[in-house]
Amino acid sequence: MNKTKEMIQVLGLARRANKLVLGSGPTLKAIQNQTARVVFFPKDGGASQHKKFSDKSQFYQVTFIDDLTRDEISQSIGLNRSVLAISDAGFAKKIKQLLEEKERN
């Protein structure tokens, strides 16, 4: 199975486990409070929002992922959201592992 599909499945599991922070405002607060472990931003999102979330994530040393489209993110969690963060260490570890494997290949 390709790594993008696995990442989408992990997002769905995290949603069912209630370990996601959904929406722009709550995600920014989670980054600043350092409760966000991984931040997802759609690759088809706006440039100014991308810069804002990318800069905040880099400053607070949070993994920032912009590999998925808005539709892929929405479908994986079953809600119409485009920006989200994973707050659980276990799910974040799995996402980071999949990201590293994807970069190696």
Secondary structure, DSSP 8 states (H G I E B T S, - for coil): --HHHHHHHHHHHHHHTT-EEESHHHHHHHHHTT--SEEE--TTS-HHHHHHHHHHHHHTT-EEE--S-HHHHHHHHTSS-S-EEE--HHHHHHHHHHHHHHHH-
